[in-house]
Amino acid sequence: MPFSVATWNINSVRLRLPLVLQFLADHQPDVLCLQETKCPDEFFPRDAFREAGYEHVEVSGQKGYHGVATLSRRPLRDTARVGFCNIADCRHLSTVVTAGSKRLRIHNFYVPAGGDEPDPEINPKFAHKLGFLDEMKAMNGDYGDGHASLLVGDLNIAPLETDVWSHKQLLKVVSHTPIETEGLEALRKNGGWSDLMRHHIPRHEKIYTWWSYRAADWAAADRGRRLDHIWGSPDLENDLTDITVLREARGWDRPSDHVPVIARFDLD
């Protein structure tokens, strides 16, 4: 059974609603996980997505900041919203969807960006990010309940040298500092997660999912980072058939600075 999941930091779902609807029409993922929706739950455009065929919508949002949402053409159940660092800022949503014989638990994450200074002693935002990552260790790929698992979203860290345009120049830049990259990789490995993007695309190849708004010509400069991720429990590795990073979305009218990433599976 073909099954696909997409993740996209949309940077305001209401502002970019036409882009999301066009993406859904063109690519038709079974599930779309959005981050940075910047929308209170009561104003989330559920009707527009239901008209597009995504009848099942779960959200965790707030006014002006953060927020995650999971849209699906299949029923969603067992929805959970976990808080981190004793801050109610709507950065996690998990749901369970059935596809073929598999039950998939899908975690949708928006990890704090961490500000500009990579020093938790002087930058509370960076301290928050490190604390958030520490609490994410509770998210395991295998809960022993028979579910396969996916963890997707904007994790705001580019862990590998080939996940950034210049490893050397970004070593002291938030999102690629050693304390972040080593921490994220340890979290992934200790949690029993497979980096499905790198399972499909060799580690020596560059992958970017984000390009700054500050670049006058983002495509020519091509100073990107892989901040958006798709992890899976190891049992999904053999089911994975394709990973698509939709680079062209960065050039759409009034785009997000992130682009969608799609994982496709062939499930029993």
C-alpha distance (Angstrom), angle and dihedral (degrees) to the residues before:
residue distance angle dihedral
M1 . . .
P2 3.83 . .
F3 3.80 112.3 .
S4 3.80 130.1 172.6
V5 3.79 137.0 -169.9
A6 3.79 125.8 -168.4
T7 3.79 130.8 -166.9
W8 3.80 125.6 -162.1
N9 3.79 135.0 167.7
I10 3.77 95.9 -142.9
N11 3.84 98.9 -176.3
S12 3.85 94.4 -139.9
V13 3.78 118.0 3.7
R14 3.79 95.1 -152.7
L15 3.81 93.9 49.5
R16 3.81 92.0 49.6
L17 3.79 99.8 33.1
P18 3.85 93.4 122.1
L19 3.81 89.8 54.6
V20 3.80 92.4 50.7
L21 3.80 92.5 48.0
Q22 3.80 91.4 49.4
F23 3.81 90.5 48.5
L24 3.80 91.0 51.5
A25 3.79 92.0 48.5
D26 3.81 92.7 49.3
H27 3.82 101.1 40.7
Q28 3.82 104.9 21.0
P29 3.81 100.3 -157.7
D30 3.78 113.8 -170.3
V31 3.80 89.5 -130.4
L32 3.80 130.5 21.3
C33 3.81 120.6 -165.9
L34 3.80 114.3 -161.7
Q35 3.78 128.0 -166.8
E36 3.79 134.0 -166.2
T37 3.78 90.5 27.2
K38 3.84 91.9 161.1
C39 3.79 91.2 -156.9
P40 3.82 134.1 119.1
D41 3.79 112.2 -122.1
E42 3.80 94.1 -112.5
F43 3.82 91.9 57.6
F44 3.79 98.3 44.3
P45 3.85 109.1 126.4
R46 3.80 96.0 -117.7
D47 3.80 95.0 150.2
A48 3.80 92.9 57.4
F49 3.79 91.3 52.8
R50 3.79 93.5 44.8
E51 3.79 89.8 53.0
A52 3.81 87.2 52.5
G53 3.81 90.1 56.7
Y54 3.80 99.2 -95.1
E55 3.78 98.8 116.8
H56 3.79 96.2 162.4
V57 3.80 113.8 73.0
E58 3.79 129.2 169.6
V59 3.80 120.6 -179.7
S60 3.76 141.9 -179.1
G61 3.76 109.1 -174.4
Q62 3.77 147.8 149.2
K63 3.78 137.3 -167.9
G64 3.77 116.3 -74.2
Y65 3.80 99.8 -18.1
H66 3.81 143.7 68.5
G67 3.81 117.9 -29.3
V68 3.80 134.4 151.8
A69 3.80 133.2 -143.5
T70 3.80 135.2 -173.8
L71 3.82 119.3 -154.4
S72 3.79 122.2 -170.7
R73 3.77 143.2 177.8
R74 3.81 87.1 -152.3
P75 3.81 127.3 62.5
L76 3.79 116.0 -84.2
R77 3.78 122.3 -148.7
D78 3.80 141.8 169.7
T79 3.79 92.1 38.4
A80 3.80 115.0 -171.8
R81 3.79 133.8 179.9
V82 3.79 115.1 -159.7
G83 3.79 121.2 -162.7
F84 3.79 121.4 -143.7
C85 3.79 132.7 -153.9
N86 3.82 91.4 1.1
I87 3.81 89.2 -75.7
A88 3.81 119.5 125.4
D89 3.79 97.4 -144.9
C90 3.82 103.8 132.2
R91 3.79 102.6 -117.1
H92 3.80 103.4 141.4
L93 3.78 139.1 51.7
S94 3.79 128.4 165.8
T95 3.78 129.1 -169.9
V96 3.79 137.7 168.5
V97 3.81 122.9 -127.5
T98 3.80 129.4 -179.2
A99 3.80 119.7 -134.3
G100 3.78 120.7 170.9
S101 3.79 107.2 -40.3
K102 3.80 92.7 -27.6
R103 3.77 129.7 95.7
L104 3.79 109.0 -153.0
R105 3.78 124.2 -159.3
I106 3.81 107.2 -155.3
H107 3.80 119.5 -161.4
N108 3.81 113.4 -161.5
F109 3.83 112.0 -161.2
Y110 3.77 138.7 -175.1
V111 3.81 106.7 -173.8
P112 3.83 116.9 -159.9
A113 3.80 113.6 -93.9
G114 3.80 92.9 -133.9
G115 3.80 103.3 -136.2
D116 3.79 124.4 -106.5
E117 3.80 106.5 -65.1
P118 3.84 115.8 70.5
D119 3.80 94.4 -148.5
P120 3.82 118.0 101.7
E121 3.81 90.5 -162.7
I122 3.79 93.2 65.8
N123 3.82 102.4 19.7
P124 3.83 116.3 61.9
K125 3.82 90.7 -171.3
F126 3.79 91.3 59.4
A127 3.80 91.0 46.0
H128 3.81 88.0 52.2
K129 3.80 90.8 51.9
L130 3.79 93.1 51.3
G131 3.80 91.3 46.4
F132 3.81 90.4 49.4
L133 3.80 91.5 52.4
D134 3.78 90.4 49.2
E135 3.81 91.3 54.7
M136 3.82 91.1 46.6
K137 3.80 87.3 70.2
A138 3.80 86.5 85.8
M139 3.82 89.6 68.5
N140 3.79 106.4 90.4
G141 3.77 129.9 -176.7
D142 3.79 91.3 -131.9
Y143 3.79 121.3 40.9
G144 3.80 92.3 174.0
D145 3.81 92.5 -115.6
G146 3.79 98.9 109.7
H147 3.82 94.4 -101.8
A148 3.78 123.2 127.5
S149 3.79 111.9 -137.6
L150 3.79 140.0 -141.9
L151 3.79 126.6 -170.6
V152 3.79 112.3 -166.6
G153 3.75 139.3 162.4
D154 3.76 147.4 74.2
L155 3.79 103.0 -34.5
N156 3.83 91.1 172.2
I157 3.80 92.8 -137.4
A158 3.80 128.8 101.7
P159 3.82 100.5 -156.6
L160 3.82 104.7 -175.7
E161 3.78 131.4 59.8
T162 3.80 88.3 -119.4
D163 3.82 90.6 53.6
V164 3.82 91.4 74.2
W165 3.77 135.6 51.0
S166 3.82 92.3 -120.9
H167 3.79 121.8 15.7
K168 3.81 93.3 -171.6
Q169 3.80 96.1 48.7
L170 3.82 94.2 45.9
L171 3.80 100.1 47.0
K172 3.80 90.4 102.6
V173 3.81 95.5 37.0
V174 3.81 119.3 100.0
S175 3.83 110.1 -102.4
H176 3.82 94.6 37.7
T177 3.79 105.5 44.9
P178 3.81 115.7 125.2
I179 3.81 93.8 -114.1
E180 3.83 88.8 57.9
T181 3.79 100.0 39.3
E182 3.79 95.1 44.1
G183 3.79 90.9 43.6
L184 3.79 93.5 51.4
E185 3.79 93.6 47.5
A186 3.81 91.3 48.5
L187 3.80 90.1 49.0
R188 3.80 90.9 50.4
K189 3.79 95.9 47.0
N190 3.80 96.3 42.0
G191 3.80 90.1 48.3
G192 3.78 91.7 54.3
W193 3.81 94.5 -115.0
S194 3.80 127.1 151.5
D195 3.80 118.1 -144.6
L196 3.80 94.5 -129.4
M197 3.80 94.6 -172.0
R198 3.80 90.0 58.4
H199 3.80 91.7 39.7
H200 3.81 86.9 62.8
I201 3.83 101.2 30.7
P202 3.83 115.1 48.8
R203 3.80 116.5 -109.7
H204 3.82 92.4 -121.0
E205 3.82 91.8 61.7
K206 3.79 120.3 88.7
I207 3.80 117.2 -114.7
Y208 3.81 123.6 -174.9
T209 3.81 127.9 177.1
W210 3.83 99.1 168.5
W211 3.79 134.5 52.6
S212 3.80 122.2 -179.2
Y213 3.79 121.6 -109.4
R214 3.81 86.8 -135.7
A215 3.80 94.1 74.7
A216 3.80 112.6 96.5
D217 3.81 89.4 -147.9
W218 3.79 108.7 18.5
A219 3.81 94.4 -176.5
A220 3.80 95.6 50.9
A221 3.81 93.7 44.3
D222 3.82 91.6 41.5
R223 3.80 92.6 -171.4
G224 3.77 95.3 157.3
R225 3.78 138.2 155.2
R226 3.82 133.7 -155.9
L227 3.79 100.3 -122.7
D228 3.82 97.1 146.7
H229 3.78 119.0 76.1
I230 3.78 144.6 -174.7
W231 3.79 115.7 -157.6
G232 3.77 126.0 177.0
S233 3.76 141.5 -175.2
P234 3.82 108.0 -94.0
D235 3.81 92.4 -107.6
L236 3.81 88.2 70.6
E237 3.81 95.0 59.2
N238 3.81 94.0 84.8
D239 3.81 90.7 45.6
L240 3.82 94.2 54.0
T241 3.82 112.2 104.7
D242 3.80 104.1 168.1
I243 3.79 146.9 2.1
T244 3.81 118.5 -156.5
V245 3.81 123.7 -169.2
L246 3.79 104.4 -164.8
R247 3.81 97.3 -145.0
E248 3.80 93.6 167.6
A249 3.81 90.2 67.2
R250 3.81 89.1 74.4
G251 3.80 87.5 67.2
W252 3.81 97.0 51.0
D253 3.79 121.5 113.7
R254 3.84 110.5 -75.1
P255 3.81 92.0 -8.0
S256 3.76 133.0 -173.8
D257 3.80 113.7 -108.4
H258 3.82 86.6 -120.2
V259 3.81 125.9 64.9
P260 3.81 129.8 -145.0
V261 3.77 121.0 -93.5
I262 3.82 118.3 -157.0
A263 3.80 127.0 -161.6
R264 3.80 118.0 -165.3
F265 3.78 125.1 -161.8
D266 3.78 138.6 -175.3
L267 3.79 103.9 -143.9
D268 3.81 129.0 -170.0
